Amino acid sequence: MTKPLVVSIPHQLGAAEAQRRLRTGIEQLKEQYAGKFAVLDNHWTGQHLDFRISAIGQTVSGKIDVAEDHVMLAVELPWMLAMLAQKAQGLIQSKGQLLLEKK
């Protein structure tokens, strides 16, 4: 049984710049947390990303949609990770806002 985690992050960058920052940020996260999770698959189609990662023995799949004024992240969490969903949602929200701040 899975539990959906959905996070919407507003921004003022436009879709192209937000996507560029997300691509860069995802690569940095992969390097920074290489020992904690593994990216099994990630595929961009236009402004839509489908991904699968493995963390603490669990596989998580999700998607990111980039719009002109917001980014929507939706992840299906296995029951074991669903217990951490609220904490994860806050972390994703704060890290995403930092990444998408207008500079």
N, CA, C and O atoms as CSV, one atom per row, in Angstrom:
chain,resi,resn,atom,element,x,y,z
A,1,MET,N,N,0.846,-1.180,0.000
A,1,MET,CA,C,0.000,0.000,0.000
A,1,MET,C,C,0.887,1.238,0.000
A,1,MET,O,O,1.855,1.321,0.757
A,2,THR,N,N,0.552,2.188,-0.848
A,2,THR,CA,C,1.341,3.409,-0.941
A,2,THR,C,C,0.511,4.597,-0.499
A,2,THR,O,O,-0.716,4.540,-0.425
A,3,LYS,N,N,1.224,5.678,-0.209
A,3,LYS,CA,C,0.574,6.924,0.191
A,3,LYS,C,C,1.131,8.034,-0.688
A,3,LYS,O,O,2.349,8.192,-0.779
A,4,PRO,N,N,0.259,8.813,-1.342
A,4,PRO,CA,C,0.763,9.902,-2.185
A,4,PRO,C,C,1.233,11.093,-1.344
A,4,PRO,O,O,0.618,11.456,-0.341
A,5,LEU,N,N,2.318,11.673,-1.780
A,5,LEU,CA,C,2.842,12.907,-1.194
A,5,LEU,C,C,2.885,13.919,-2.323
A,5,LEU,O,O,3.569,13.703,-3.324
A,6,VAL,N,N,2.161,15.021,-2.174
A,6,VAL,CA,C,2.094,16.042,-3.217
A,6,VAL,C,C,2.551,17.366,-2.617
A,6,VAL,O,O,2.078,17.788,-1.561
A,7,VAL,N,N,3.484,18.011,-3.320
A,7,VAL,CA,C,4.010,19.297,-2.882
A,7,VAL,C,C,3.970,20.248,-4.067
A,7,VAL,O,O,4.441,19.917,-5.155
A,8,SER,N,N,3.407,21.431,-3.852
A,8,SER,CA,C,3.392,22.484,-4.864
A,8,SER,C,C,4.288,23.618,-4.371
A,8,SER,O,O,4.142,24.101,-3.248
A,9,ILE,N,N,5.208,24.028,-5.224
A,9,ILE,CA,C,6.159,25.080,-4.860
A,9,ILE,C,C,5.997,26.238,-5.848
A,9,ILE,O,O,6.306,26.092,-7.030
A,10,PRO,N,N,5.518,27.377,-5.371
A,10,PRO,CA,C,5.362,28.528,-6.269
A,10,PRO,C,C,6.726,29.152,-6.612
A,10,PRO,O,O,7.678,29.067,-5.836
A,11,HIS,N,N,6.789,29.767,-7.771
A,11,HIS,CA,C,8.001,30.484,-8.162
A,11,HIS,C,C,7.636,31.594,-9.146
A,11,HIS,O,O,6.512,31.661,-9.643
A,12,GLN,N,N,8.612,32.463,-9.415
A,12,GLN,CA,C,8.416,33.571,-10.343
A,12,GLN,C,C,9.466,33.555,-11.447
A,12,GLN,O,O,9.856,34.607,-11.954
A,13,LEU,N,N,9.918,32.370,-11.814
A,13,LEU,CA,C,11.044,32.243,-12.737
A,13,LEU,C,C,10.655,31.976,-14.178
A,13,LEU,O,O,11.470,32.172,-15.080
A,14,GLY,N,N,9.456,31.543,-14.410
A,14,GLY,CA,C,9.099,31.017,-15.713
A,14,GLY,C,C,9.497,29.548,-15.765
A,14,GLY,O,O,10.379,29.107,-15.028
A,15,ALA,N,N,8.846,28.806,-16.634
A,15,ALA,CA,C,9.046,27.358,-16.674
A,15,ALA,C,C,10.466,26.957,-17.074
A,15,ALA,O,O,11.040,26.047,-16.476
A,16,ALA,N,N,11.032,27.619,-18.066
A,16,ALA,CA,C,12.356,27.222,-18.564
A,16,ALA,C,C,13.436,27.381,-17.487
A,16,ALA,O,O,14.254,26.480,-17.301
A,17,GLU,N,N,13.447,28.497,-16.790
A,17,GLU,CA,C,14.461,28.723,-15.753
A,17,GLU,C,C,14.229,27.801,-14.560
A,17,GLU,O,O,15.186,27.284,-13.982
A,18,ALA,N,N,12.979,27.592,-14.190
A,18,ALA,CA,C,12.686,26.677,-13.081
A,18,ALA,C,C,13.166,25.272,-13.418
A,18,ALA,O,O,13.744,24.597,-12.567
A,19,GLN,N,N,12.937,24.828,-14.636
A,19,GLN,CA,C,13.390,23.500,-15.049
A,19,GLN,C,C,14.911,23.411,-15.054
A,19,GLN,O,O,15.474,22.402,-14.628
A,20,ARG,N,N,15.571,24.440,-15.525
A,20,ARG,CA,C,17.038,24.446,-15.524
A,20,ARG,C,C,17.571,24.303,-14.101
A,20,ARG,O,O,18.492,23.527,-13.849
A,21,ARG,N,N,16.986,25.057,-13.177
A,21,ARG,CA,C,17.427,24.982,-11.780
A,21,ARG,C,C,17.139,23.607,-11.171
A,21,ARG,O,O,17.946,23.083,-10.403
A,22,LEU,N,N,15.999,23.034,-11.512
A,22,LEU,CA,C,15.676,21.702,-11.003
A,22,LEU,C,C,16.665,20.656,-11.515
A,22,LEU,O,O,17.122,19.805,-10.752
A,23,ARG,N,N,16.991,20.719,-12.795
A,23,ARG,CA,C,17.965,19.766,-13.350
A,23,ARG,C,C,19.295,19.869,-12.605
A,23,ARG,O,O,19.882,18.856,-12.222
A,24,THR,N,N,19.759,21.085,-12.407
A,24,THR,CA,C,21.018,21.308,-11.688
A,24,THR,C,C,20.907,20.835,-10.247
A,24,THR,O,O,21.807,20.162,-9.743
A,25,GLY,N,N,19.819,21.178,-9.585
A,25,GLY,CA,C,19.615,20.792,-8.193
A,25,GLY,C,C,19.534,19.286,-8.016
A,25,GLY,O,O,20.063,18.751,-7.042
A,26,ILE,N,N,18.887,18.600,-8.932
A,26,ILE,CA,C,18.775,17.139,-8.856
A,26,ILE,C,C,20.146,16.504,-8.991
A,26,ILE,O,O,20.460,15.555,-8.272
A,27,GLU,N,N,20.961,17.006,-9.895
A,27,GLU,CA,C,22.323,16.467,-10.050
A,27,GLU,C,C,23.138,16.685,-8.769
A,27,GLU,O,O,23.892,15.803,-8.358
A,28,GLN,N,N,22.990,17.845,-8.143
A,28,GLN,CA,C,23.705,18.118,-6.892
A,28,GLN,C,C,23.232,17.191,-5.776
A,28,GLN,O,O,24.043,16.704,-4.989
A,29,LEU,N,N,21.926,16.945,-5.703
A,29,LEU,CA,C,21.391,16.034,-4.687
A,29,LEU,C,C,21.905,14.614,-4.886
A,29,LEU,O,O,22.215,13.919,-3.919
A,30,LYS,N,N,21.995,14.185,-6.146
A,30,LYS,CA,C,22.507,12.846,-6.427
A,30,LYS,C,C,23.935,12.697,-5.911
A,30,LYS,O,O,24.293,11.653,-5.366
A,31,GLU,N,N,24.738,13.721,-6.078
A,31,GLU,CA,C,26.121,13.679,-5.588
A,31,GLU,C,C,26.173,13.786,-4.067
A,31,GLU,O,O,26.896,13.035,-3.413
A,32,GLN,N,N,25.416,14.706,-3.513
A,32,GLN,CA,C,25.455,14.975,-2.075
A,32,GLN,C,C,24.942,13.800,-1.247
A,32,GLN,O,O,25.469,13.530,-0.168
A,33,TYR,N,N,23.928,13.104,-1.735
A,33,TYR,CA,C,23.312,12.016,-0.973
A,33,TYR,C,C,23.535,10.652,-1.622
A,33,TYR,O,O,22.705,9.754,-1.481
A,34,ALA,N,N,24.640,10.497,-2.323
A,34,ALA,CA,C,24.921,9.257,-3.057
A,34,ALA,C,C,24.849,8.018,-2.167
A,34,ALA,O,O,24.407,6.969,-2.634
A,35,GLY,N,N,25.259,8.099,-0.930
A,35,GLY,CA,C,25.231,6.950,-0.036
A,35,GLY,C,C,23.880,6.698,0.601
A,35,GLY,O,O,23.674,5.646,1.206
A,36,LYS,N,N,22.956,7.638,0.481
A,36,LYS,CA,C,21.659,7.521,1.154
A,36,LYS,C,C,20.530,7.083,0.219
A,36,LYS,O,O,19.576,6.440,0.655
A,37,PHE,N,N,20.638,7.428,-1.054
A,37,PHE,CA,C,19.649,6.977,-2.021
A,37,PHE,C,C,20.293,6.834,-3.388
A,37,PHE,O,O,21.343,7.416,-3.660
A,38,ALA,N,N,19.657,6.061,-4.234
A,38,ALA,CA,C,20.147,5.862,-5.596
A,38,ALA,C,C,19.032,6.200,-6.577
A,38,ALA,O,O,17.879,5.821,-6.378
A,39,VAL,N,N,19.385,6.909,-7.624
A,39,VAL,CA,C,18.428,7.218,-8.678
A,39,VAL,C,C,18.405,6.035,-9.634
A,39,VAL,O,O,19.404,5.732,-10.286
A,40,LEU,N,N,17.269,5.376,-9.712
A,40,LEU,CA,C,17.122,4.216,-10.585
A,40,LEU,C,C,16.752,4.635,-11.998
A,40,LEU,O,O,17.132,3.986,-12.972
A,41,ASP,N,N,16.012,5.719,-12.097
A,41,ASP,CA,C,15.564,6.181,-13.405
A,41,ASP,C,C,15.100,7.624,-13.279
A,41,ASP,O,O,14.442,7.982,-12.301
A,42,ASN,N,N,15.433,8.443,-14.248
A,42,ASN,CA,C,14.836,9.773,-14.355
A,42,ASN,C,C,14.816,10.165,-15.822
A,42,ASN,O,O,15.818,10.066,-16.531
A,43,HIS,N,N,13.650,10.611,-16.251
A,43,HIS,CA,C,13.449,10.907,-17.664
A,43,HIS,C,C,12.581,12.148,-17.823
A,43,HIS,O,O,11.426,12.183,-17.398
A,44,TRP,N,N,13.177,13.175,-18.453
A,44,TRP,CA,C,12.440,14.407,-18.746
A,44,TRP,C,C,11.747,14.268,-20.100
A,44,TRP,O,O,12.352,13.810,-21.068
A,45,THR,N,N,10.492,14.662,-20.162
A,45,THR,CA,C,9.745,14.807,-21.403
A,45,THR,C,C,9.155,16.202,-21.358
A,45,THR,O,O,8.167,16.446,-20.666
A,46,GLY,N,N,9.764,17.113,-22.097
A,46,GLY,CA,C,9.334,18.509,-22.020
A,46,GLY,C,C,9.569,19.022,-20.613
A,46,GLY,O,O,10.694,18.994,-20.115
A,47,GLN,N,N,8.520,19.484,-19.980
A,47,GLN,CA,C,8.629,20.025,-18.621
A,47,GLN,C,C,8.060,19.056,-17.582
A,47,GLN,O,O,7.553,19.466,-16.537
A,48,HIS,N,N,8.155,17.781,-17.890
A,48,HIS,CA,C,7.652,16.727,-17.004
A,48,HIS,C,C,8.787,15.723,-16.742
A,48,HIS,O,O,9.430,15.245,-17.676
A,49,LEU,N,N,9.016,15.417,-15.474
A,49,LEU,CA,C,10.033,14.442,-15.089
A,49,LEU,C,C,9.370,13.261,-14.406
A,49,LEU,O,O,8.624,13.437,-13.443
A,50,ASP,N,N,9.636,12.057,-14.897
A,50,ASP,CA,C,9.268,10.824,-14.208
A,50,ASP,C,C,10.538,10.284,-13.584
A,50,ASP,O,O,11.589,10.274,-14.224
A,51,PHE,N,N,10.453,9.833,-12.332
A,51,PHE,CA,C,11.645,9.318,-11.677
A,51,PHE,C,C,11.318,8.149,-10.761
A,51,PHE,O,O,10.182,7.969,-10.325
A,52,ARG,N,N,12.354,7.359,-10.484
A,52,ARG,CA,C,12.301,6.285,-9.493
A,52,ARG,C,C,13.600,6.338,-8.721
A,52,ARG,O,O,14.677,6.409,-9.313
A,53,ILE,N,N,13.506,6.304,-7.402
A,53,ILE,CA,C,14.697,6.266,-6.563
A,53,ILE,C,C,14.550,5.140,-5.542
A,53,ILE,O,O,13.450,4.671,-5.248
A,54,SER,N,N,15.686,4.732,-5.022
A,54,SER,CA,C,15.716,3.724,-3.977
A,54,SER,C,C,16.319,4.355,-2.732
A,54,SER,O,O,17.392,4.956,-2.783
A,55,ALA,N,N,15.610,4.211,-1.601
A,55,ALA,CA,C,16.090,4.756,-0.330
A,55,ALA,C,C,15.736,3.772,0.777
A,55,ALA,O,O,14.608,3.284,0.849
A,56,ILE,N,N,16.679,3.493,1.612
A,56,ILE,CA,C,16.561,2.546,2.731
A,56,ILE,C,C,15.787,1.279,2.340
A,56,ILE,O,O,14.879,0.835,3.043
A,57,GLY,N,N,16.178,0.724,1.205
A,57,GLY,CA,C,15.596,-0.528,0.764
A,57,GLY,C,C,14.210,-0.423,0.156
A,57,GLY,O,O,13.595,-1.449,-0.138
A,58,GLN,N,N,13.704,0.773,-0.039
A,58,GLN,CA,C,12.376,1.004,-0.603
A,58,GLN,C,C,12.503,1.742,-1.939
A,58,GLN,O,O,13.378,2.592,-2.103
A,59,THR,N,N,11.637,1.416,-2.878
A,59,THR,CA,C,11.612,2.105,-4.158
A,59,THR,C,C,10.480,3.121,-4.154
A,59,THR,O,O,9.349,2.821,-3.771
A,60,VAL,N,N,10.811,4.316,-4.584
A,60,VAL,CA,C,9.862,5.425,-4.625
A,60,VAL,C,C,9.772,5.899,-6.067
A,60,VAL,O,O,10.793,6.106,-6.723
A,61,SER,N,N,8.550,6.072,-6.562
A,61,SER,CA,C,8.378,6.634,-7.899
A,61,SER,C,C,7.578,7.916,-7.793
A,61,SER,O,O,6.755,8.091,-6.895
A,62,GLY,N,N,7.840,8.802,-8.730
A,62,GLY,CA,C,7.133,10.070,-8.692
A,62,GLY,C,C,7.292,10.838,-9.976
A,62,GLY,O,O,7.853,10.360,-10.962
A,63,LYS,N,N,6.777,12.051,-9.926
A,63,LYS,CA,C,6.850,12.928,-11.094
A,63,LYS,C,C,6.942,14.367,-10.636
A,63,LYS,O,O,6.509,14.730,-9.542
A,64,ILE,N,N,7.519,15.174,-11.507
A,64,ILE,CA,C,7.600,16.615,-11.297
A,64,ILE,C,C,7.078,17.276,-12.559
A,64,ILE,O,O,7.492,16.942,-13.669
A,65,ASP,N,N,6.165,18.217,-12.376
A,65,ASP,CA,C,5.663,19.009,-13.493
A,65,ASP,C,C,6.030,20.462,-13.244
A,65,ASP,O,O,5.753,21.019,-12.181
A,66,VAL,N,N,6.661,21.066,-14.249
A,66,VAL,CA,C,7.117,22.448,-14.142
A,66,VAL,C,C,6.168,23.339,-14.934
A,66,VAL,O,O,5.971,23.139,-16.132
A,67,ALA,N,N,5.582,24.322,-14.257
A,67,ALA,CA,C,4.697,25.295,-14.901
A,67,ALA,C,C,5.348,26.679,-14.808
A,67,ALA,O,O,6.386,26.841,-14.165
A,68,GLU,N,N,4.746,27.645,-15.436
A,68,GLU,CA,C,5.290,29.005,-15.451
A,68,GLU,C,C,5.431,29.600,-14.057
A,68,GLU,O,O,6.345,30.386,-13.808
A,69,ASP,N,N,4.523,29.228,-13.136
A,69,ASP,CA,C,4.516,29.870,-11.823
A,69,ASP,C,C,4.583,28.904,-10.632
A,69,ASP,O,O,4.504,29.332,-9.481
A,70,HIS,N,N,4.727,27.618,-10.906
A,70,HIS,CA,C,4.858,26.656,-9.808
A,70,HIS,C,C,5.448,25.337,-10.311
A,70,HIS,O,O,5.471,25.052,-11.509
A,71,VAL,N,N,5.914,24.561,-9.363
A,71,VAL,CA,C,6.394,23.207,-9.627
A,71,VAL,C,C,5.555,22.274,-8.768
A,71,VAL,O,O,5.352,22.528,-7.581
A,72,MET,N,N,5.069,21.196,-9.366
A,72,MET,CA,C,4.271,20.219,-8.638
A,72,MET,C,C,5.043,18.904,-8.586
A,72,MET,O,O,5.409,18.341,-9.617
A,73,LEU,N,N,5.282,18.431,-7.374
A,73,LEU,CA,C,5.953,17.152,-7.144
A,73,LEU,C,C,4.937,16.185,-6.566
A,73,LEU,O,O,4.251,16.511,-5.596
A,74,ALA,N,N,4.835,15.014,-7.143
A,74,ALA,CA,C,3.948,13.967,-6.623
A,74,ALA,C,C,4.766,12.688,-6.511
A,74,ALA,O,O,5.405,12.257,-7.471
A,75,VAL,N,N,4.737,12.089,-5.327
A,75,VAL,CA,C,5.521,10.890,-5.054
A,75,VAL,C,C,4.609,9.849,-4.412
A,75,VAL,O,O,3.802,10.174,-3.542
A,76,GLU,N,N,4.743,8.607,-4.845
A,76,GLU,CA,C,4.038,7.497,-4.216
A,76,GLU,C,C,4.998,6.857,-3.228
A,76,GLU,O,O,6.001,6.262,-3.624
A,77,LEU,N,N,4.694,6.979,-1.949
A,77,LEU,CA,C,5.568,6.463,-0.899
A,77,LEU,C,C,5.100,5.091,-0.420
A,77,LEU,O,O,3.918,4.908,-0.127
A,78,PRO,N,N,6.021,4.120,-0.338
A,78,PRO,CA,C,5.672,2.840,0.278
A,78,PRO,C,C,5.312,3.066,1.742
A,78,PRO,O,O,5.724,4.062,2.337
A,79,TRP,N,N,4.550,2.152,2.320
A,79,TRP,CA,C,4.046,2.339,3.683
A,79,TRP,C,C,5.148,2.665,4.677
A,79,TRP,O,O,4.935,3.460,5.593
A,80,MET,N,N,6.334,2.061,4.513
A,80,MET,CA,C,7.423,2.312,5.460
A,80,MET,C,C,7.865,3.784,5.422
A,80,MET,O,O,8.116,4.393,6.462
A,81,LEU,N,N,7.953,4.328,4.237
A,81,LEU,CA,C,8.364,5.729,4.100
A,81,LEU,C,C,7.197,6.693,4.315
A,81,LEU,O,O,7.416,7.869,4.606
A,82,ALA,N,N,5.978,6.215,4.176
A,82,ALA,CA,C,4.809,7.075,4.371
A,82,ALA,C,C,4.753,7.620,5.794
A,82,ALA,O,O,4.193,8.691,6.030
A,83,MET,N,N,5.329,6.888,6.738
A,83,MET,CA,C,5.362,7.359,8.122
A,83,MET,C,C,6.179,8.641,8.261
A,83,MET,O,O,5.999,9.399,9.214
A,84,LEU,N,N,7.077,8.877,7.307
A,84,LEU,CA,C,7.924,10.072,7.332
A,84,LEU,C,C,7.413,11.161,6.386
A,84,LEU,O,O,8.100,12.156,6.159
A,85,ALA,N,N,6.220,10.977,5.839
A,85,ALA,CA,C,5.713,11.867,4.790
A,85,ALA,C,C,5.623,13.315,5.217
A,85,ALA,O,O,6.000,14.200,4.450
A,86,GLN,N,N,5.139,13.582,6.405
A,86,GLN,CA,C,4.969,14.973,6.830
A,86,GLN,C,C,6.320,15.671,6.951
A,86,GLN,O,O,6.469,16.816,6.524
A,87,LYS,N,N,7.296,14.989,7.527
A,87,LYS,CA,C,8.632,15.559,7.635
A,87,LYS,C,C,9.244,15.760,6.246
A,87,LYS,O,O,9.866,16.786,5.974
A,88,ALA,N,N,9.060,14.772,5.380
A,88,ALA,CA,C,9.592,14.868,4.018
A,88,ALA,C,C,8.941,16.017,3.258
A,88,ALA,O,O,9.611,16.720,2.502
A,89,GLN,N,N,7.646,16.211,3.453
A,89,GLN,CA,C,6.945,17.280,2.749
A,89,GLN,C,C,7.518,18.642,3.124
A,89,GLN,O,O,7.738,19.482,2.252
A,90,GLY,N,N,7.757,18.865,4.399
A,90,GLY,CA,C,8.344,20.129,4.842
A,90,GLY,C,C,9.737,20.339,4.295
A,90,GLY,O,O,10.091,21.449,3.898
A,91,LEU,N,N,10.530,19.285,4.270
A,91,LEU,CA,C,11.892,19.369,3.750
A,91,LEU,C,C,11.879,19.666,2.251
A,91,LEU,O,O,12.625,20.524,1.779
A,92,ILE,N,N,11.039,18.962,1.510
A,92,ILE,CA,C,10.935,19.191,0.068
A,92,ILE,C,C,10.481,20.621,-0.210
A,92,ILE,O,O,11.018,21.285,-1.097
A,93,GLN,N,N,9.503,21.088,0.543
A,93,GLN,CA,C,8.979,22.447,0.364
A,93,GLN,C,C,10.073,23.492,0.595
A,93,GLN,O,O,10.243,24.403,-0.216
A,94,SER,N,N,10.814,23.362,1.698
A,94,SER,CA,C,11.829,24.374,2.014
A,94,SER,C,C,13.013,24.319,1.050
A,94,SER,O,O,13.491,25.361,0.603
A,95,LYS,N,N,13.490,23.118,0.727
A,95,LYS,CA,C,14.617,22.995,-0.218
A,95,LYS,C,C,14.205,23.458,-1.610
A,95,LYS,O,O,14.982,24.101,-2.316
A,96,GLY,N,N,12.970,23.126,-2.000
A,96,GLY,CA,C,12.480,23.555,-3.311
A,96,GLY,C,C,12.355,25.055,-3.418
A,96,GLY,O,O,12.698,25.636,-4.448
A,97,GLN,N,N,11.867,25.694,-2.364
A,97,GLN,CA,C,11.754,27.156,-2.377
A,97,GLN,C,C,13.127,27.814,-2.476
A,97,GLN,O,O,13.292,28.804,-3.189
A,98,LEU,N,N,14.107,27.270,-1.767
A,98,LEU,CA,C,15.463,27.821,-1.872
A,98,LEU,C,C,15.996,27.704,-3.288
A,98,LEU,O,O,16.617,28.634,-3.803
A,99,LEU,N,N,15.755,26.566,-3.914
A,99,LEU,CA,C,16.238,26.318,-5.271
A,99,LEU,C,C,15.562,27.233,-6.281
A,99,LEU,O,O,16.178,27.643,-7.265
A,100,LEU,N,N,14.289,27.553,-6.037
A,100,LEU,CA,C,13.514,28.326,-7.007
A,100,LEU,C,C,13.344,29.799,-6.638
A,100,LEU,O,O,12.537,30.499,-7.249
A,101,GLU,N,N,14.103,30.278,-5.638
A,101,GLU,CA,C,14.036,31.703,-5.302
A,101,GLU,C,C,14.514,32.535,-6.474
A,101,GLU,O,O,15.454,32.163,-7.176
A,102,LYS,N,N,13.861,33.658,-6.676
A,102,LYS,CA,C,14.299,34.566,-7.752
A,102,LYS,C,C,15.548,35.288,-7.274
A,102,LYS,O,O,15.542,35.957,-6.240
A,103,LYS,N,N,16.605,35.144,-8.036
A,103,LYS,CA,C,17.890,35.761,-7.652
A,103,LYS,C,C,18.329,36.748,-8.696
A,103,LYS,O,O,19.382,37.369,-8.555
